[in-house]
Amino acid sequence: MGTHMKTTLDLSDAVLDQAKAHAARHGLTLRTVVEDALRRYLAQQASGAPRKTLKIVPFDGGGFAPGYESKSWNEILEEVNERPMPEDDA
């Protein structure tokens, strides 16, 4: 891919740890993971594709939905993360 330039990036520990773990799981180098992520981000920006955003869903403030009252935040997050993402309405 031509020439390479060394540079220093200041990344949060959490992001760097995730990138390293991903690289290890998939047998990739950290460099490959970072370059691929940056290429994808730049391609998305160049295409003008809109970023996915969270929908704001109002609620009446009546507390947890039935069945969630006694669950920990971690249990709720686990359950929510197992659900498929809804399709965009737009």
mmCIF file as gemmi writes it, N, C-alpha and C atoms, coordinates in Angstrom:
data_model
loop_
_atom_site.group_PDB
_atom_site.id
_atom_site.type_symbol
_atom_site.label_atom_id
_atom_site.label_alt_id
_atom_site.label_comp_id
_atom_site.label_asym_id
_atom_site.label_entity_id
_atom_site.label_seq_id
_atom_site.pdbx_PDB_ins_code
_atom_site.Cartn_x
_atom_site.Cartn_y
_atom_site.Cartn_z
_atom_site.occupancy
_atom_site.B_iso_or_equiv
_atom_site.pdbx_formal_charge
_atom_site.auth_seq_id
_atom_site.auth_asym_id
_atom_site.pdbx_PDB_model_num
ATOM 1 N N . MET Axp A 1 ? 0.805 -1.199 0 1 0 ? 1 A 1
ATOM 2 C CA . MET Axp A 1 ? 0 0 0 1 0 ? 1 A 1
ATOM 3 C C . MET Axp A 1 ? 0.839 1.25 0 1 0 ? 1 A 1
ATOM 4 N N . GLY Axp A 2 ? 2.014 1.189 -0.599 1 0 ? 2 A 1
ATOM 5 C CA . GLY Axp A 2 ? 2.831 2.382 -0.654 1 0 ? 2 A 1
ATOM 6 C C . GLY Axp A 2 ? 3.698 2.532 0.57 1 0 ? 2 A 1
ATOM 7 N N . THR Axp A 3 ? 3.951 3.79 0.93 1 0 ? 3 A 1
ATOM 8 C CA . THR Axp A 3 ? 4.819 4.062 2.064 1 0 ? 3 A 1
ATOM 9 C C . THR Axp A 3 ? 4.024 4.064 3.36 1 0 ? 3 A 1
ATOM 10 N N . HIS Axp A 4 ? 4.762 3.961 4.439 1 0 ? 4 A 1
ATOM 11 C CA . HIS Axp A 4 ? 4.142 3.989 5.763 1 0 ? 4 A 1
ATOM 12 C C . HIS Axp A 4 ? 4.794 5.079 6.591 1 0 ? 4 A 1
ATOM 13 N N . MET Axp A 5 ? 4.008 5.692 7.448 1 0 ? 5 A 1
ATOM 14 C CA . MET Axp A 5 ? 4.52 6.726 8.328 1 0 ? 5 A 1
ATOM 15 C C . MET Axp A 5 ? 4.222 6.316 9.765 1 0 ? 5 A 1
ATOM 16 N N . LYS Axp A 6 ? 5.207 6.449 10.609 1 0 ? 6 A 1
ATOM 17 C CA . LYS Axp A 6 ? 4.979 6.174 12.023 1 0 ? 6 A 1
ATOM 18 C C . LYS Axp A 6 ? 4.389 7.419 12.656 1 0 ? 6 A 1
ATOM 19 N N . THR Axp A 7 ? 3.445 7.19 13.564 1 0 ? 7 A 1
ATOM 20 C CA . THR Axp A 7 ? 2.831 8.308 14.267 1 0 ? 7 A 1
ATOM 21 C C . THR Axp A 7 ? 2.441 7.84 15.655 1 0 ? 7 A 1
ATOM 22 N N . THR Axp A 8 ? 2.096 8.757 16.501 1 0 ? 8 A 1
ATOM 23 C CA . THR Axp A 8 ? 1.662 8.45 17.855 1 0 ? 8 A 1
ATOM 24 C C . THR Axp A 8 ? 0.218 8.899 18.001 1 0 ? 8 A 1
ATOM 25 N N . LEU Axp A 9 ? -0.603 8.02 18.547 1 0 ? 9 A 1
ATOM 26 C CA . LEU Axp A 9 ? -2 8.353 18.823 1 0 ? 9 A 1
ATOM 27 C C . LEU Axp A 9 ? -2.231 8.269 20.318 1 0 ? 9 A 1
ATOM 28 N N . ASP Axp A 10 ? -3.013 9.166 20.837 1 0 ? 10 A 1
ATOM 29 C CA . ASP Axp A 10 ? -3.377 9.148 22.249 1 0 ? 10 A 1
ATOM 30 C C . ASP Axp A 10 ? -4.797 8.598 22.33 1 0 ? 10 A 1
ATOM 31 N N . LEU Axp A 11 ? -4.92 7.309 22.683 1 0 ? 11 A 1
ATOM 32 C CA . LEU Axp A 11 ? -6.215 6.635 22.747 1 0 ? 11 A 1
ATOM 33 C C . LEU Axp A 11 ? -6.572 6.328 24.191 1 0 ? 11 A 1
ATOM 34 N N . SER Axp A 12 ? -7.85 6.251 24.456 1 0 ? 12 A 1
ATOM 35 C CA . SER Axp A 12 ? -8.254 5.857 25.808 1 0 ? 12 A 1
ATOM 36 C C . SER Axp A 12 ? -7.858 4.402 26.034 1 0 ? 12 A 1
ATOM 37 N N . ASP Axp A 13 ? -7.6 4.061 27.273 1 0 ? 13 A 1
ATOM 38 C CA . ASP Axp A 13 ? -7.219 2.688 27.614 1 0 ? 13 A 1
ATOM 39 C C . ASP Axp A 13 ? -8.291 1.701 27.171 1 0 ? 13 A 1
ATOM 40 N N . ALA Axp A 14 ? -9.552 2.079 27.35 1 0 ? 14 A 1
ATOM 41 C CA . ALA Axp A 14 ? -10.656 1.169 27.02 1 0 ? 14 A 1
ATOM 42 C C . ALA Axp A 14 ? -10.692 0.866 25.517 1 0 ? 14 A 1
ATOM 43 N N . VAL Axp A 15 ? -10.52 1.903 24.687 1 0 ? 15 A 1
ATOM 44 C CA . VAL Axp A 15 ? -10.555 1.703 23.237 1 0 ? 15 A 1
ATOM 45 C C . VAL Axp A 15 ? -9.357 0.87 22.795 1 0 ? 15 A 1
ATOM 46 N N . LEU Axp A 16 ? -8.187 1.185 23.33 1 0 ? 16 A 1
ATOM 47 C CA . LEU Axp A 16 ? -6.991 0.434 22.965 1 0 ? 16 A 1
ATOM 48 C C . LEU Axp A 16 ? -7.115 -1.031 23.39 1 0 ? 16 A 1
ATOM 49 N N . ASP Axp A 17 ? -7.636 -1.27 24.587 1 0 ? 17 A 1
ATOM 50 C CA . ASP Axp A 17 ? -7.826 -2.648 25.051 1 0 ? 17 A 1
ATOM 51 C C . ASP Axp A 17 ? -8.785 -3.41 24.146 1 0 ? 17 A 1
ATOM 52 N N . GLN Axp A 18 ? -9.881 -2.752 23.732 1 0 ? 18 A 1
ATOM 53 C CA . GLN Axp A 18 ? -10.838 -3.401 22.833 1 0 ? 18 A 1
ATOM 54 C C . GLN Axp A 18 ? -10.2 -3.717 21.488 1 0 ? 18 A 1
ATOM 55 N N . ALA Axp A 19 ? -9.423 -2.784 20.963 1 0 ? 19 A 1
ATOM 56 C CA . ALA Axp A 19 ? -8.773 -2.985 19.671 1 0 ? 19 A 1
ATOM 57 C C . ALA Axp A 19 ? -7.756 -4.127 19.743 1 0 ? 19 A 1
ATOM 58 N N . LYS Axp A 20 ? -6.982 -4.166 20.821 1 0 ? 20 A 1
ATOM 59 C CA . LYS Axp A 20 ? -6.003 -5.239 20.989 1 0 ? 20 A 1
ATOM 60 C C . LYS Axp A 20 ? -6.695 -6.593 21.121 1 0 ? 20 A 1
ATOM 61 N N . ALA Axp A 21 ? -7.779 -6.638 21.887 1 0 ? 21 A 1
ATOM 62 C CA . ALA Axp A 21 ? -8.513 -7.892 22.061 1 0 ? 21 A 1
ATOM 63 C C . ALA Axp A 21 ? -9.108 -8.358 20.736 1 0 ? 21 A 1
ATOM 64 N N . HIS Axp A 22 ? -9.662 -7.439 19.975 1 0 ? 22 A 1
ATOM 65 C CA . HIS Axp A 22 ? -10.225 -7.775 18.669 1 0 ? 22 A 1
ATOM 66 C C . HIS Axp A 22 ? -9.138 -8.331 17.755 1 0 ? 22 A 1
ATOM 67 N N . ALA Axp A 23 ? -7.994 -7.659 17.735 1 0 ? 23 A 1
ATOM 68 C CA . ALA Axp A 23 ? -6.881 -8.104 16.901 1 0 ? 23 A 1
ATOM 69 C C . ALA Axp A 23 ? -6.454 -9.517 17.294 1 0 ? 23 A 1
ATOM 70 N N . ALA Axp A 24 ? -6.327 -9.763 18.577 1 0 ? 24 A 1
ATOM 71 C CA . ALA Axp A 24 ? -5.898 -11.087 19.05 1 0 ? 24 A 1
ATOM 72 C C . ALA Axp A 24 ? -6.92 -12.161 18.68 1 0 ? 24 A 1
ATOM 73 N N . ARG Axp A 25 ? -8.212 -11.855 18.865 1 0 ? 25 A 1
ATOM 74 C CA . ARG Axp A 25 ? -9.266 -12.826 18.555 1 0 ? 25 A 1
ATOM 75 C C . ARG Axp A 25 ? -9.272 -13.207 17.08 1 0 ? 25 A 1
ATOM 76 N N . HIS Axp A 26 ? -8.935 -12.261 16.231 1 0 ? 26 A 1
ATOM 77 C CA . HIS Axp A 26 ? -9.037 -12.481 14.79 1 0 ? 26 A 1
ATOM 78 C C . HIS Axp A 26 ? -7.685 -12.705 14.115 1 0 ? 26 A 1
ATOM 79 N N . GLY Axp A 27 ? -6.635 -12.832 14.909 1 0 ? 27 A 1
ATOM 80 C CA . GLY Axp A 27 ? -5.316 -13.083 14.349 1 0 ? 27 A 1
ATOM 81 C C . GLY Axp A 27 ? -4.795 -11.934 13.511 1 0 ? 27 A 1
ATOM 82 N N . LEU Axp A 28 ? -5.091 -10.711 13.91 1 0 ? 28 A 1
ATOM 83 C CA . LEU Axp A 28 ? -4.681 -9.518 13.176 1 0 ? 28 A 1
ATOM 84 C C . LEU Axp A 28 ? -3.685 -8.721 14.004 1 0 ? 28 A 1
ATOM 85 N N . THR Axp A 29 ? -3.001 -7.808 13.353 1 0 ? 29 A 1
ATOM 86 C CA . THR Axp A 29 ? -2.154 -6.886 14.093 1 0 ? 29 A 1
ATOM 87 C C . THR Axp A 29 ? -3 -5.696 14.527 1 0 ? 29 A 1
ATOM 88 N N . LEU Axp A 30 ? -2.545 -5.014 15.555 1 0 ? 30 A 1
ATOM 89 C CA . LEU Axp A 30 ? -3.235 -3.799 15.994 1 0 ? 30 A 1
ATOM 90 C C . LEU Axp A 30 ? -3.235 -2.775 14.865 1 0 ? 30 A 1
ATOM 91 N N . ARG Axp A 31 ? -2.14 -2.693 14.139 1 0 ? 31 A 1
ATOM 92 C CA . ARG Axp A 31 ? -2.052 -1.768 13.009 1 0 ? 31 A 1
ATOM 93 C C . ARG Axp A 31 ? -3.161 -2.034 11.99 1 0 ? 31 A 1
ATOM 94 N N . THR Axp A 32 ? -3.397 -3.316 11.667 1 0 ? 32 A 1
ATOM 95 C CA . THR Axp A 32 ? -4.431 -3.675 10.701 1 0 ? 32 A 1
ATOM 96 C C . THR Axp A 32 ? -5.813 -3.254 11.202 1 0 ? 32 A 1
ATOM 97 N N . VAL Axp A 33 ? -6.079 -3.488 12.47 1 0 ? 33 A 1
ATOM 98 C CA . VAL Axp A 33 ? -7.384 -3.128 13.042 1 0 ? 33 A 1
ATOM 99 C C . VAL Axp A 33 ? -7.588 -1.618 12.983 1 0 ? 33 A 1
ATOM 100 N N . VAL Axp A 34 ? -6.574 -0.852 13.366 1 0 ? 34 A 1
ATOM 101 C CA . VAL Axp A 34 ? -6.699 0.611 13.381 1 0 ? 34 A 1
ATOM 102 C C . VAL Axp A 34 ? -6.838 1.149 11.956 1 0 ? 34 A 1
ATOM 103 N N . GLU Axp A 35 ? -6.015 0.647 11.028 1 0 ? 35 A 1
ATOM 104 C CA . GLU Axp A 35 ? -6.112 1.113 9.643 1 0 ? 35 A 1
ATOM 105 C C . GLU Axp A 35 ? -7.476 0.795 9.038 1 0 ? 35 A 1
ATOM 106 N N . ASP Axp A 36 ? -7.97 -0.42 9.288 1 0 ? 36 A 1
ATOM 107 C CA . ASP Axp A 36 ? -9.273 -0.806 8.741 1 0 ? 36 A 1
ATOM 108 C C . ASP Axp A 36 ? -10.38 0.084 9.313 1 0 ? 36 A 1
ATOM 109 N N . ALA Axp A 37 ? -10.342 0.319 10.613 1 0 ? 37 A 1
ATOM 110 C CA . ALA Axp A 37 ? -11.367 1.165 11.24 1 0 ? 37 A 1
ATOM 111 C C . ALA Axp A 37 ? -11.319 2.58 10.677 1 0 ? 37 A 1
ATOM 112 N N . LEU Axp A 38 ? -10.121 3.103 10.505 1 0 ? 38 A 1
ATOM 113 C CA . LEU Axp A 38 ? -9.985 4.462 9.975 1 0 ? 38 A 1
ATOM 114 C C . LEU Axp A 38 ? -10.435 4.539 8.518 1 0 ? 38 A 1
ATOM 115 N N . ARG Axp A 39 ? -10.082 3.539 7.72 1 0 ? 39 A 1
ATOM 116 C CA . ARG Axp A 39 ? -10.545 3.506 6.313 1 0 ? 39 A 1
ATOM 117 C C . ARG Axp A 39 ? -12.069 3.477 6.238 1 0 ? 39 A 1
ATOM 118 N N . ARG Axp A 40 ? -12.691 2.633 7.063 1 0 ? 40 A 1
ATOM 119 C CA . ARG Axp A 40 ? -14.161 2.542 7.055 1 0 ? 40 A 1
ATOM 120 C C . ARG Axp A 40 ? -14.794 3.86 7.468 1 0 ? 40 A 1
ATOM 121 N N . TYR Axp A 41 ? -14.25 4.478 8.504 1 0 ? 41 A 1
ATOM 122 C CA . TYR Axp A 41 ? -14.786 5.753 8.972 1 0 ? 41 A 1
ATOM 123 C C . TYR Axp A 41 ? -14.671 6.817 7.879 1 0 ? 41 A 1
ATOM 124 N N . LEU Axp A 42 ? -13.506 6.897 7.25 1 0 ? 42 A 1
ATOM 125 C CA . LEU Axp A 42 ? -13.306 7.899 6.204 1 0 ? 42 A 1
ATOM 126 C C . LEU Axp A 42 ? -14.205 7.643 4.996 1 0 ? 42 A 1
ATOM 127 N N . ALA Axp A 43 ? -14.397 6.376 4.637 1 0 ? 43 A 1
ATOM 128 C CA . ALA Axp A 43 ? -15.289 6.042 3.52 1 0 ? 43 A 1
ATOM 129 C C . ALA Axp A 43 ? -16.722 6.433 3.847 1 0 ? 43 A 1
ATOM 130 N N . GLN Axp A 44 ? -17.14 6.187 5.077 1 0 ? 44 A 1
ATOM 131 C CA . GLN Axp A 44 ? -18.502 6.548 5.49 1 0 ? 44 A 1
ATOM 132 C C . GLN Axp A 44 ? -18.684 8.063 5.431 1 0 ? 44 A 1
ATOM 133 N N . GLN Axp A 45 ? -17.691 8.806 5.914 1 0 ? 45 A 1
ATOM 134 C CA . GLN Axp A 45 ? -17.779 10.27 5.892 1 0 ? 45 A 1
ATOM 135 C C . GLN Axp A 45 ? -17.814 10.794 4.458 1 0 ? 45 A 1
ATOM 136 N N . ALA Axp A 46 ? -17.01 10.191 3.588 1 0 ? 46 A 1
ATOM 137 C CA . ALA Axp A 46 ? -16.949 10.637 2.197 1 0 ? 46 A 1
ATOM 138 C C . ALA Axp A 46 ? -18.246 10.334 1.448 1 0 ? 46 A 1
ATOM 139 N N . SER Axp A 47 ? -18.913 9.258 1.833 1 0 ? 47 A 1
ATOM 140 C CA . SER Axp A 47 ? -20.142 8.881 1.135 1 0 ? 47 A 1
ATOM 141 C C . SER Axp A 47 ? -21.334 9.724 1.561 1 0 ? 47 A 1
ATOM 142 N N . GLY Axp A 48 ? -21.184 10.435 2.654 1 0 ? 48 A 1
ATOM 143 C CA . GLY Axp A 48 ? -22.286 11.242 3.155 1 0 ? 48 A 1
ATOM 144 C C . GLY Axp A 48 ? -23.362 10.418 3.826 1 0 ? 48 A 1
ATOM 145 N N . ALA Axp A 49 ? -23.057 9.141 4.099 1 0 ? 49 A 1
ATOM 146 C CA . ALA Axp A 49 ? -24.039 8.278 4.769 1 0 ? 49 A 1
ATOM 147 C C . ALA Axp A 49 ? -24.319 8.83 6.16 1 0 ? 49 A 1
ATOM 148 N N . PRO Axp A 50 ? -25.59 8.918 6.506 1 0 ? 50 A 1
ATOM 149 C CA . PRO Axp A 50 ? -25.909 9.458 7.828 1 0 ? 50 A 1
ATOM 150 C C . PRO Axp A 50 ? -25.461 8.503 8.924 1 0 ? 50 A 1
ATOM 151 N N . ARG Axp A 51 ? -25.057 9.071 10.029 1 0 ? 51 A 1
ATOM 152 C CA . ARG Axp A 51 ? -24.68 8.261 11.178 1 0 ? 51 A 1
ATOM 153 C C . ARG Axp A 51 ? -25.944 7.738 11.84 1 0 ? 51 A 1
ATOM 154 N N . LYS Axp A 52 ? -25.855 6.522 12.352 1 0 ? 52 A 1
ATOM 155 C CA . LYS Axp A 52 ? -27 5.988 13.091 1 0 ? 52 A 1
ATOM 156 C C . LYS Axp A 52 ? -27.073 6.706 14.428 1 0 ? 52 A 1
ATOM 157 N N . THR Axp A 53 ? -28.271 7.082 14.792 1 0 ? 53 A 1
ATOM 158 C CA . THR Axp A 53 ? -28.458 7.759 16.07 1 0 ? 53 A 1
ATOM 159 C C . THR Axp A 53 ? -29.494 6.996 16.876 1 0 ? 53 A 1
ATOM 160 N N . LEU Axp A 54 ? -29.455 7.208 18.162 1 0 ? 54 A 1
ATOM 161 C CA . LEU Axp A 54 ? -30.438 6.575 19.028 1 0 ? 54 A 1
ATOM 162 C C . LEU Axp A 54 ? -31.74 7.354 18.959 1 0 ? 54 A 1
ATOM 163 N N . LYS Axp A 55 ? -32.838 6.625 19.005 1 0 ? 55 A 1
ATOM 164 C CA . LYS Axp A 55 ? -34.143 7.268 19.048 1 0 ? 55 A 1
ATOM 165 C C . LYS Axp A 55 ? -34.451 7.642 20.489 1 0 ? 55 A 1
ATOM 166 N N . ILE Axp A 56 ? -34.984 8.805 20.677 1 0 ? 56 A 1
ATOM 167 C CA . ILE Axp A 56 ? -35.423 9.199 22.009 1 0 ? 56 A 1
ATOM 168 C C . ILE Axp A 56 ? -36.857 8.717 22.169 1 0 ? 56 A 1
ATOM 169 N N . VAL Axp A 57 ? -37.047 7.883 23.172 1 0 ? 57 A 1
ATOM 170 C CA . VAL Axp A 57 ? -38.371 7.317 23.412 1 0 ? 57 A 1
ATOM 171 C C . VAL Axp A 57 ? -38.857 7.839 24.762 1 0 ? 57 A 1
ATOM 172 N N . PRO Axp A 58 ? -39.893 8.665 24.751 1 0 ? 58 A 1
ATOM 173 C CA . PRO Axp A 58 ? -40.386 9.188 26.02 1 0 ? 58 A 1
ATOM 174 C C . PRO Axp A 58 ? -41.05 8.1 26.854 1 0 ? 58 A 1
ATOM 175 N N . PHE Axp A 59 ? -41.018 8.275 28.141 1 0 ? 59 A 1
ATOM 176 C CA . PHE Axp A 59 ? -41.7 7.349 29.036 1 0 ? 59 A 1
ATOM 177 C C . PHE Axp A 59 ? -42.352 8.153 30.15 1 0 ? 59 A 1
ATOM 178 N N . ASP Axp A 60 ? -43.273 7.506 30.824 1 0 ? 60 A 1
ATOM 179 C CA . ASP Axp A 60 ? -44.058 8.23 31.818 1 0 ? 60 A 1
ATOM 180 C C . ASP Axp A 60 ? -43.38 8.339 33.173 1 0 ? 60 A 1
ATOM 181 N N . GLY Axp A 61 ? -42.18 7.764 33.312 1 0 ? 61 A 1
ATOM 182 C CA . GLY Axp A 61 ? -41.472 7.866 34.579 1 0 ? 61 A 1
ATOM 183 C C . GLY Axp A 61 ? -42.017 6.943 35.647 1 0 ? 61 A 1
ATOM 184 N N . GLY Axp A 62 ? -42.762 5.931 35.252 1 0 ? 62 A 1
ATOM 185 C CA . GLY Axp A 62 ? -43.36 5.026 36.224 1 0 ? 62 A 1
ATOM 186 C C . GLY Axp A 62 ? -42.427 3.935 36.716 1 0 ? 62 A 1
ATOM 187 N N . GLY Axp A 63 ? -41.146 4.049 36.447 1 0 ? 63 A 1
ATOM 188 C CA . GLY Axp A 63 ? -40.193 3.055 36.933 1 0 ? 63 A 1
ATOM 189 C C . GLY Axp A 63 ? -39.89 2.005 35.883 1 0 ? 63 A 1
ATOM 190 N N . PHE Axp A 64 ? -39.364 0.891 36.351 1 0 ? 64 A 1
ATOM 191 C CA . PHE Axp A 64 ? -38.964 -0.182 35.446 1 0 ? 64 A 1
ATOM 192 C C . PHE Axp A 64 ? -40.163 -0.889 34.836 1 0 ? 64 A 1
ATOM 193 N N . ALA Axp A 65 ? -39.957 -1.423 33.654 1 0 ? 65 A 1
ATOM 194 C CA . ALA Axp A 65 ? -40.977 -2.239 33.008 1 0 ? 65 A 1
ATOM 195 C C . ALA Axp A 65 ? -41.147 -3.517 33.83 1 0 ? 65 A 1
ATOM 196 N N . PRO Axp A 66 ? -42.325 -4.128 33.764 1 0 ? 66 A 1
ATOM 197 C CA . PRO Axp A 66 ? -42.547 -5.357 34.521 1 0 ? 66 A 1
ATOM 198 C C . PRO Axp A 66 ? -41.488 -6.409 34.197 1 0 ? 66 A 1
ATOM 199 N N . GLY Axp A 67 ? -40.981 -7.037 35.243 1 0 ? 67 A 1
ATOM 200 C CA . GLY Axp A 67 ? -39.964 -8.065 35.087 1 0 ? 67 A 1
ATOM 201 C C . GLY Axp A 67 ? -38.545 -7.55 35.273 1 0 ? 67 A 1
ATOM 202 N N . TYR Axp A 68 ? -38.375 -6.236 35.326 1 0 ? 68 A 1
ATOM 203 C CA . TYR Axp A 68 ? -37.041 -5.658 35.461 1 0 ? 68 A 1
ATOM 204 C C . TYR Axp A 68 ? -36.789 -5.05 36.842 1 0 ? 68 A 1
ATOM 205 N N . GLU Axp A 69 ? -37.798 -5.032 37.679 1 0 ? 69 A 1
ATOM 206 C CA . GLU Axp A 69 ? -37.681 -4.341 38.968 1 0 ? 69 A 1
ATOM 207 C C . GLU Axp A 69 ? -36.541 -4.865 39.832 1 0 ? 69 A 1
ATOM 208 N N . SER Axp A 70 ? -36.295 -6.163 39.81 1 0 ? 70 A 1
ATOM 209 C CA . SER Axp A 70 ? -35.287 -6.746 40.702 1 0 ? 70 A 1
ATOM 210 C C . SER Axp A 70 ? -33.979 -7.081 39.998 1 0 ? 70 A 1
ATOM 211 N N . LYS Axp A 71 ? -33.846 -6.733 38.718 1 0 ? 71 A 1
ATOM 212 C CA . LYS Axp A 71 ? -32.622 -7.047 37.981 1 0 ? 71 A 1
ATOM 213 C C . LYS Axp A 71 ? -31.56 -5.974 38.191 1 0 ? 71 A 1
ATOM 214 N N . SER Axp A 72 ? -30.301 -6.398 38.142 1 0 ? 72 A 1
ATOM 215 C CA . SER Axp A 72 ? -29.197 -5.437 38.236 1 0 ? 72 A 1
ATOM 216 C C . SER Axp A 72 ? -29.025 -4.76 36.876 1 0 ? 72 A 1
ATOM 217 N N . TRP Axp A 73 ? -28.282 -3.644 36.866 1 0 ? 73 A 1
ATOM 218 C CA . TRP Axp A 73 ? -28.025 -2.956 35.605 1 0 ? 73 A 1
ATOM 219 C C . TRP Axp A 73 ? -27.305 -3.875 34.635 1 0 ? 73 A 1
ATOM 220 N N . ASN Axp A 74 ? -26.37 -4.687 35.14 1 0 ? 74 A 1
ATOM 221 C CA . ASN Axp A 74 ? -25.642 -5.606 34.258 1 0 ? 74 A 1
ATOM 222 C C . ASN Axp A 74 ? -26.581 -6.624 33.627 1 0 ? 74 A 1
ATOM 223 N N . GLU Axp A 75 ? -27.537 -7.134 34.382 1 0 ? 75 A 1
ATOM 224 C CA . GLU Axp A 75 ? -28.505 -8.092 33.832 1 0 ? 75 A 1
ATOM 225 C C . GLU Axp A 75 ? -29.379 -7.43 32.772 1 0 ? 75 A 1
ATOM 226 N N . ILE Axp A 76 ? -29.788 -6.191 33.033 1 0 ? 76 A 1
ATOM 227 C CA . ILE Axp A 76 ? -30.603 -5.463 32.059 1 0 ? 76 A 1
ATOM 228 C C . ILE Axp A 76 ? -29.793 -5.209 30.789 1 0 ? 76 A 1
ATOM 229 N N . LEU Axp A 77 ? -28.548 -4.764 30.925 1 0 ? 77 A 1
ATOM 230 C CA . LEU Axp A 77 ? -27.701 -4.511 29.761 1 0 ? 77 A 1
ATOM 231 C C . LEU Axp A 77 ? -27.469 -5.777 28.959 1 0 ? 77 A 1
ATOM 232 N N . GLU Axp A 78 ? -27.224 -6.892 29.634 1 0 ? 78 A 1
ATOM 233 C CA . GLU Axp A 78 ? -27.037 -8.164 28.93 1 0 ? 78 A 1
ATOM 234 C C . GLU Axp A 78 ? -28.254 -8.495 28.085 1 0 ? 78 A 1
ATOM 235 N N . GLU Axp A 79 ? -29.43 -8.354 28.68 1 0 ? 79 A 1
ATOM 236 C CA . GLU Axp A 79 ? -30.662 -8.678 27.963 1 0 ? 79 A 1
ATOM 237 C C . GLU Axp A 79 ? -30.883 -7.735 26.781 1 0 ? 79 A 1
ATOM 238 N N . VAL Axp A 80 ? -30.657 -6.454 26.989 1 0 ? 80 A 1
ATOM 239 C CA . VAL Axp A 80 ? -30.848 -5.48 25.924 1 0 ? 80 A 1
ATOM 240 C C . VAL Axp A 80 ? -29.865 -5.739 24.787 1 0 ? 80 A 1
ATOM 241 N N . ASN Axp A 81 ? -28.616 -6.051 25.109 1 0 ? 81 A 1
ATOM 242 C CA . ASN Axp A 81 ? -27.6 -6.274 24.084 1 0 ? 81 A 1
ATOM 243 C C . ASN Axp A 81 ? -27.833 -7.559 23.293 1 0 ? 81 A 1
ATOM 244 N N . GLU Axp A 82 ? -28.621 -8.476 23.797 1 0 ? 82 A 1
ATOM 245 C CA . GLU Axp A 82 ? -28.928 -9.709 23.075 1 0 ? 82 A 1
ATOM 246 C C . GLU Axp A 82 ? -30.026 -9.513 22.044 1 0 ? 82 A 1
ATOM 247 N N . ARG Axp A 83 ? -30.772 -8.418 22.15 1 0 ? 83 A 1
ATOM 248 C CA . ARG Axp A 83 ? -31.876 -8.159 21.217 1 0 ? 83 A 1
ATOM 249 C C . ARG Axp A 83 ? -31.334 -7.646 19.89 1 0 ? 83 A 1
ATOM 250 N N . PRO Axp A 84 ? -31.97 -8 18.777 1 0 ? 84 A 1
ATOM 251 C CA . PRO Axp A 84 ? -31.532 -7.451 17.483 1 0 ? 84 A 1
ATOM 252 C C . PRO Axp A 84 ? -31.871 -5.966 17.415 1 0 ? 84 A 1
ATOM 253 N N . MET Axp A 85 ? -31.075 -5.22 16.663 1 0 ? 85 A 1
ATOM 254 C CA . MET Axp A 85 ? -31.319 -3.794 16.481 1 0 ? 85 A 1
ATOM 255 C C . MET Axp A 85 ? -32.55 -3.609 15.613 1 0 ? 85 A 1
ATOM 256 N N . PRO Axp A 86 ? -33.459 -2.699 15.978 1 0 ? 86 A 1
ATOM 257 C CA . PRO Axp A 86 ? -34.63 -2.448 15.131 1 0 ? 86 A 1
ATOM 258 C C . PRO Axp A 86 ? -34.214 -1.739 13.856 1 0 ? 86 A 1
ATOM 259 N N . GLU Axp A 87 ? -34.985 -1.932 12.8 1 0 ? 87 A 1
ATOM 260 C CA . GLU Axp A 87 ? -34.724 -1.267 11.531 1 0 ? 87 A 1
ATOM 261 C C . GLU Axp A 87 ? -35.082 0.201 11.655 1 0 ? 87 A 1
ATOM 262 N N . ASP Axp A 88 ? -34.399 1.041 10.875 1 0 ? 88 A 1
ATOM 263 C CA . ASP Axp A 88 ? -34.709 2.474 10.87 1 0 ? 88 A 1
ATOM 264 C C . ASP Axp A 88 ? -36.089 2.685 10.276 1 0 ? 88 A 1
ATOM 265 N N . ASP Axp A 89 ? -36.852 3.615 10.868 1 0 ? 89 A 1
ATOM 266 C CA . ASP Axp A 89 ? -38.183 3.956 10.353 1 0 ? 89 A 1
ATOM 267 C C . ASP Axp A 89 ? -38.105 4.95 9.198 1 0 ? 89 A 1
ATOM 268 N N . ALA Axp A 90 ? -36.945 5.618 9.093 1 0 ? 90 A 1
ATOM 269 C CA . ALA Axp A 90 ? -36.822 6.703 8.112 1 0 ? 90 A 1
ATOM 270 C C . ALA Axp A 90 ? -36.717 6.218 6.7 1 0 ? 90 A 1
